[in-house]
Amino acid sequence: MKRHYLRLFLTIFIFLLSSCSTPFDDFSGMSSLEIIKYVTKGEKKAIISVGIVQNGQNSFTVYGENGRELQKREYIYEIASITKTFTAQLFARAINEGKLSLDDTIDRFLDLPLKKYYPTIRRLLTHTSGYKAAYYHNTGSLIEATPNFEVIGGGVTEKMLLNTIGAINLEDKDYPWEYSNFAFAVAGLILKKIYSEDYTSMINMYLSNDLNLHNTWVNDGKSVNVSNFWAWSKDNPYIPCGAIVSTITDMMKYAQMQIDEQPSYVSLSHTELAKLDPPIDVTGYDYDAKTDAMGLGWMICSFYDLIHHSGNTGYSNSFIVFDKARRIAVVVLTNMPGSQSRLIGSAIIKELKQ
């Protein structure tokens, strides 16, 4: 029994590194290259791809052990929770198409028990719905945990997810911000209902045809990779939370799209839809880049004009941050667990802004 709960705790701890404040060593005064050398010290298998978007030009560098520059080539990485920004962007498209509104409640689209209140789309995608980080989907009980250490949502079915939604009682209010993988699993069910297509097929078509990101897709378990990937089953309802893999070039293209607000409905993704009080620290770097608002899936640091998201699995971590006014962006993809990508990306965006 103790081992069971230890595994549950470790799963949540690892996955939530993608969004929550975590303790870091003191990196103040260190350059981005010094940080890269520090976090890769003695890491023989480290492969970190760093992409910079500036004035419409994209470039990237690949680093290995001790910050040594490696041959410039494309690697496929798990982008983990950055997947949520793509999921939210599908909602921006659906709103643009008139298929739903931000203030629609989720029971408009899902077959749920009659209840006084269910969360709105706005609250669902800004992590203010009241849903916890995740739930252990078990008959008759809701434990805030995930059931499988290897991949979030392992063993969970759509029916189990719907049953859990129906069992949670919430009030009609903005709850304090709590990063929720569960909320984005619910979001995936809504997209399936709206477009009459499973999420994996839908998002893969969107990535390829609409965004022309031909090296970005839902992990199919067959990808040549730089590390062990989480093994997502095709019917896992948590796929909309973190199952996409990509390359540094595709993610730089994606960052450029955010800066250019193309397609045009992307602008909704960057609109402040919820204020965070108190703000949260997700960088760990020395300047006070605290997230104080949420867009549609994106985190916003309004004081520094930064919009960002990060991701973390048991085998990788990633970070994307951009400043639309200055037309700059940084993407960091790694094959290492932890928070290195946020440290590196935050340091580089600071250097670019200076």
C-alpha positions as CSV (number, residue, x, y, z in Angstrom):
1,M,0.0,0.0,0.0
2,K,2.8,2.4,0.9
3,R,4.6,1.7,-2.4
4,H,1.3,2.4,-4.3
5,Y,0.9,5.8,-2.8
6,L,4.6,6.6,-3.3
7,R,4.2,6.0,-7.0
8,L,1.1,8.2,-7.1
9,F,2.9,11.0,-5.4
10,L,5.9,10.7,-7.6
11,T,3.7,10.8,-10.7
12,I,2.1,14.0,-9.8
13,F,5.3,15.6,-8.6
14,I,7.1,14.9,-11.9
15,F,4.2,15.9,-14.2
16,L,3.4,19.1,-12.4
17,L,7.0,20.3,-12.7
18,S,5.7,21.5,-16.1
19,S,3.8,24.4,-14.5
20,C,4.4,24.9,-10.9
21,S,7.0,26.7,-8.8
22,T,10.0,24.6,-8.0
23,P,13.1,25.4,-6.0
24,F,16.3,26.1,-7.9
25,D,19.9,26.8,-7.2
26,D,20.9,30.4,-7.4
27,F,21.6,31.2,-11.0
28,S,21.5,35.0,-10.7
29,G,24.3,36.6,-12.6
30,M,24.9,33.5,-14.8
31,S,24.7,33.8,-18.5
32,S,22.5,31.4,-20.5
33,L,25.6,29.5,-21.7
34,E,26.9,29.2,-18.2
35,I,23.6,27.7,-17.1
36,I,23.7,25.3,-20.1
37,K,27.1,24.1,-19.0
38,Y,26.0,23.8,-15.4
39,V,22.9,21.7,-16.0
40,T,24.7,19.4,-18.5
41,K,27.8,18.9,-16.4
42,G,28.6,15.1,-16.5
43,E,25.3,14.4,-18.4
44,K,26.8,12.2,-21.1
45,K,23.4,11.6,-22.8
46,A,22.2,15.2,-22.7
47,I,20.9,16.6,-25.9
48,I,19.5,20.1,-25.6
49,S,18.2,22.0,-28.6
50,V,17.9,25.8,-28.2
51,G,16.0,27.8,-30.8
52,I,15.9,31.6,-31.1
53,V,13.3,33.5,-33.2
54,Q,14.2,37.2,-33.8
55,N,13.0,39.6,-36.4
56,G,11.5,36.8,-38.5
57,Q,14.7,34.8,-38.5
58,N,15.1,31.4,-36.9
59,S,18.2,29.7,-35.7
60,F,19.1,26.9,-33.3
61,T,22.0,25.3,-31.5
62,V,22.3,21.8,-30.1
63,Y,24.2,21.2,-26.8
64,G,25.5,18.0,-25.2
65,E,27.5,17.1,-22.1
66,N,29.2,20.1,-20.3
67,G,27.6,22.5,-22.8
68,R,29.6,21.2,-25.8
69,E,28.0,22.2,-29.1
70,L,26.9,19.2,-31.1
71,Q,26.3,18.8,-34.8
72,K,23.3,20.8,-35.8
73,R,20.5,18.3,-36.6
74,E,16.9,17.8,-35.8
75,Y,15.8,15.6,-32.9
76,I,12.3,14.6,-31.9
77,Y,11.4,15.6,-28.4
78,E,8.4,15.2,-26.1
79,I,7.0,18.7,-25.7
80,A,4.8,17.4,-22.9
81,S,2.4,20.1,-21.5
82,I,3.1,22.5,-24.3
83,T,0.6,20.2,-25.9
84,K,-2.1,22.1,-24.0
85,T,-1.4,25.3,-26.0
86,F,-2.3,23.4,-29.2
87,T,-5.4,22.0,-27.5
88,A,-6.5,25.5,-26.4
89,Q,-5.8,26.8,-29.9
90,L,-8.3,24.3,-31.3
91,F,-10.8,26.0,-29.0
92,A,-9.9,29.4,-30.3
93,R,-10.6,28.1,-33.8
94,A,-13.9,26.6,-32.6
95,I,-14.9,29.9,-31.1
96,N,-14.0,31.7,-34.3
97,E,-16.2,29.3,-36.2
98,G,-19.1,30.0,-33.9
99,K,-19.2,26.4,-32.5
100,L,-19.0,27.6,-28.8
101,S,-18.3,30.5,-26.5
102,L,-16.0,31.0,-23.6
103,D,-18.9,31.1,-21.2
104,D,-20.6,27.9,-22.4
105,T,-20.6,25.3,-19.6
106,I,-19.1,21.9,-20.3
107,D,-22.5,20.1,-19.9
108,R,-23.7,21.7,-23.1
109,F,-21.4,19.3,-24.9
110,L,-21.0,16.3,-22.6
111,D,-23.5,13.8,-21.5
112,L,-23.4,14.5,-17.7
113,P,-25.7,14.0,-14.8
114,L,-28.1,17.0,-14.2
115,K,-26.4,19.4,-11.9
116,K,-26.8,23.0,-10.8
117,Y,-23.4,24.0,-12.2
118,Y,-20.5,22.8,-14.3
119,P,-17.4,24.8,-15.2
120,T,-17.3,27.2,-18.2
121,I,-14.9,26.8,-21.1
122,R,-13.1,29.9,-19.9
123,R,-12.5,28.5,-16.4
124,L,-11.6,25.1,-17.8
125,L,-8.8,26.4,-20.0
126,T,-7.4,29.0,-17.5
127,H,-7.0,26.5,-14.7
128,T,-9.6,28.3,-12.6
129,S,-12.4,25.8,-12.8
130,G,-11.9,24.3,-9.4
131,Y,-10.8,21.0,-10.8
132,K,-7.7,19.5,-9.0
133,A,-4.5,18.7,-10.7
134,A,-5.6,15.2,-11.5
135,Y,-7.8,12.5,-10.1
136,Y,-7.4,8.8,-9.4
137,H,-10.4,7.5,-11.4
138,N,-11.8,4.8,-9.1
139,T,-15.3,3.7,-8.5
140,G,-16.9,5.7,-5.7
141,S,-13.7,7.6,-4.7
142,L,-11.8,10.5,-6.0
143,I,-8.1,10.6,-4.9
144,E,-6.0,13.5,-6.2
145,A,-3.5,11.4,-8.0
146,T,-2.8,9.7,-11.3
147,P,-2.9,5.9,-11.7
148,N,0.2,5.1,-13.6
149,F,3.8,6.3,-13.0
150,E,4.8,5.7,-16.7
151,V,2.2,8.1,-18.2
152,I,-0.5,10.3,-16.9
153,G,-3.9,8.9,-17.4
154,G,-2.6,5.4,-18.0
155,G,-5.5,2.9,-17.8
156,V,-8.2,5.6,-17.7
157,T,-11.1,5.3,-20.2
158,E,-13.4,8.0,-21.5
159,K,-16.3,6.5,-19.5
160,M,-14.2,6.7,-16.3
161,L,-13.4,10.4,-17.0
162,L,-17.1,11.2,-17.6
163,N,-18.0,9.4,-14.3
164,T,-15.4,11.5,-12.5
165,I,-16.7,14.7,-13.9
166,G,-20.2,13.9,-12.8
167,A,-19.0,13.1,-9.3
168,I,-17.3,16.4,-8.7
169,N,-19.4,19.2,-7.2
170,L,-18.3,22.8,-7.9
171,E,-19.6,26.3,-7.3
172,D,-20.2,28.9,-9.9
173,K,-17.1,31.0,-9.2
174,D,-13.5,31.6,-10.2
175,Y,-11.5,29.2,-8.1
176,P,-7.9,29.9,-7.2
177,W,-5.5,29.0,-10.0
178,E,-4.5,25.3,-9.9
179,Y,-2.8,23.7,-12.8
180,S,-5.0,20.9,-13.9
181,N,-4.3,18.1,-16.4
182,F,-7.8,16.8,-15.6
183,A,-9.3,20.0,-17.0
184,F,-7.5,19.5,-20.3
185,A,-8.6,15.9,-20.5
186,V,-12.2,17.2,-20.1
187,A,-11.4,19.8,-22.9
188,G,-10.4,16.9,-25.2
189,L,-13.8,15.3,-24.7
190,I,-15.5,18.6,-25.7
191,L,-13.4,18.9,-28.9
192,K,-14.3,15.3,-29.8
193,K,-18.0,16.2,-29.4
194,I,-17.7,19.4,-31.4
195,Y,-15.8,18.0,-34.3
196,S,-17.1,14.4,-34.2
197,E,-13.6,13.1,-34.4
198,D,-11.1,11.7,-31.9
199,Y,-8.5,14.1,-30.6
200,T,-5.5,12.3,-32.0
201,S,-6.8,12.3,-35.6
202,M,-8.1,15.9,-35.2
203,I,-4.9,17.4,-33.8
204,N,-2.6,15.5,-36.2
205,M,-4.6,16.8,-39.2
206,Y,-4.6,20.3,-37.7
207,L,-0.9,20.3,-37.1
208,S,-0.1,19.0,-40.6
209,N,-2.7,20.7,-42.8
210,D,-3.5,24.0,-41.0
211,L,-0.2,24.8,-39.3
212,N,2.2,23.0,-41.7
213,L,4.1,21.5,-38.9
214,H,5.0,18.2,-40.5
215,N,7.3,17.0,-37.8
216,T,4.8,17.5,-35.0
217,W,2.3,14.8,-34.0
218,V,0.8,12.8,-31.2
219,N,3.4,10.3,-30.0
220,D,2.6,7.0,-31.7
221,G,5.4,5.0,-30.0
222,K,7.3,4.6,-33.2
223,S,9.2,7.9,-33.3
224,V,13.0,7.9,-33.5
225,N,13.9,9.8,-30.3
226,V,16.6,11.1,-28.0
227,S,15.2,9.4,-24.9
228,N,12.5,7.1,-23.6
229,F,9.1,8.5,-24.4
230,W,6.0,8.1,-22.4
231,A,3.9,5.3,-23.9
232,W,0.5,6.8,-24.6
233,S,-2.3,4.3,-25.5
234,K,-4.4,5.5,-28.4
235,D,-7.5,5.8,-26.3
236,N,-6.0,7.6,-23.3
237,P,-8.2,10.6,-22.6
238,Y,-5.3,12.6,-21.2
239,I,-3.6,12.8,-24.6
240,P,-4.7,16.5,-25.0
241,C,-2.6,17.3,-21.9
242,G,0.8,16.3,-23.1
243,A,1.3,13.6,-25.8
244,I,2.7,15.7,-28.7
245,V,6.2,15.3,-30.0
246,S,8.0,17.8,-32.2
247,T,11.4,19.2,-33.4
248,I,13.1,22.4,-32.7
249,T,12.4,23.8,-36.2
250,D,8.7,23.1,-36.0
251,M,8.5,24.6,-32.5
252,M,10.3,27.8,-33.7
253,K,7.7,28.0,-36.5
254,Y,5.0,27.6,-33.9
255,A,6.5,30.4,-31.9
256,Q,6.7,32.6,-35.0
257,M,3.0,31.9,-35.6
258,Q,2.2,33.2,-32.0
259,I,4.2,36.4,-32.6
260,D,2.4,36.9,-36.0
261,E,-0.9,35.8,-34.6
262,Q,-1.5,33.5,-37.5
263,P,-4.0,32.1,-37.9
264,S,-5.8,35.3,-36.8
265,Y,-7.9,33.5,-34.1
266,V,-4.6,32.8,-32.3
267,S,-4.9,36.3,-30.8
268,L,-7.6,35.0,-28.4
269,S,-5.1,32.6,-27.0
270,H,-3.0,35.5,-25.8
271,T,-5.9,37.6,-24.3
272,E,-5.9,37.9,-20.5
273,L,-8.9,35.8,-19.5
274,A,-8.1,35.2,-15.8
275,K,-5.9,37.1,-13.3
276,L,-3.7,35.1,-10.9
277,D,-3.5,36.4,-7.4
278,P,-1.0,35.8,-6.1
279,P,1.2,35.5,-9.2
280,I,3.2,32.3,-9.6
281,D,6.9,31.8,-10.4
282,V,7.5,29.3,-13.1
283,T,11.0,30.3,-14.3
284,G,13.2,30.2,-11.2
285,Y,15.5,32.8,-12.8
286,D,16.7,36.0,-11.1
287,Y,14.3,38.5,-12.6
288,D,10.8,38.7,-11.3
289,A,9.1,37.1,-14.3
290,K,6.0,35.9,-12.4
291,T,2.9,34.7,-14.2
292,D,0.0,37.0,-13.3
293,A,-2.6,36.0,-15.9
294,M,-3.8,33.2,-18.1
295,G,-4.8,33.3,-21.7
296,L,-6.4,30.4,-23.5
297,G,-4.0,27.8,-22.4
298,W,-1.0,30.2,-22.3
299,M,0.6,31.7,-19.2
300,I,1.1,35.5,-19.2
301,C,3.7,37.6,-17.5
302,S,2.2,41.0,-18.2
303,F,4.9,43.1,-16.5
304,Y,7.6,41.8,-18.9
305,D,5.3,41.3,-21.9
306,L,6.1,37.6,-21.9
307,I,3.8,34.7,-22.8
308,H,5.0,31.2,-22.2
309,H,4.4,27.5,-21.4
310,S,6.5,24.6,-20.3
311,G,6.3,20.8,-20.2
312,N,7.8,17.9,-18.4
313,T,7.6,14.2,-18.5
314,G,9.7,11.6,-16.7
315,Y,12.2,11.8,-19.5
316,S,12.2,15.3,-20.9
317,N,11.4,19.0,-20.3
318,S,10.6,21.8,-22.7
319,F,9.9,25.6,-22.6
320,I,8.6,28.2,-25.1
321,V,8.5,31.9,-24.3
322,F,7.8,34.9,-26.6
323,D,7.5,38.7,-26.6
324,K,5.1,39.7,-29.4
325,A,6.0,43.4,-29.2
326,R,9.7,42.8,-29.6
327,R,9.1,39.9,-32.0
328,I,11.4,37.5,-30.2
329,A,10.9,34.0,-28.9
330,V,13.0,31.2,-27.3
331,V,12.3,27.5,-27.5
332,V,14.3,25.0,-25.4
333,L,13.8,21.2,-25.9
334,T,15.7,18.7,-23.8
335,N,15.9,14.9,-23.2
336,M,16.4,15.5,-19.5
337,P,13.9,15.4,-16.6
338,G,13.7,18.5,-14.5
339,S,13.4,22.2,-15.1
340,Q,16.5,23.0,-17.2
341,S,14.5,24.3,-20.2
342,R,12.8,27.0,-18.1
343,L,16.1,28.2,-16.6
344,I,17.8,28.3,-20.0
345,G,14.9,29.9,-21.9
346,S,14.3,32.5,-19.2
347,A,18.0,33.5,-19.2
348,I,18.1,33.8,-23.0
349,I,14.9,35.8,-23.4
350,K,16.3,38.2,-20.7
351,E,19.5,38.6,-22.7
352,L,17.5,39.2,-25.9
353,K,15.3,41.8,-24.3
354,Q,18.4,43.6,-22.9
